[in-house]
Amino acid sequence: MHDFCFTIPYGLVIMIGGVIGYLKKGSVASLGGGVGTGIGSHLRWILESESFFEGEEFISCLGY
């Protein structure tokens, strides 16, 4: 299984956690952090899956 298969569920869990934190405590920081990180995870999934289906290797800024 490729690593980008885990980014969608991970991003959704992070986004849901941010929304729950906002709804329970009214924390705008929780909402922004959760949704922002979830969106970032989904953007990474888009980049990795596009390069995978084009037959290229995706090199992240971390070097792997």
Secondary structure, DSSP 8 states (H G I E B T S, - for coil): --GGGTHHHHHHHHHHHHHHHHHHH--HHHHHHHHHHHHHHHHHHHHHHHHHHTT-----TT--
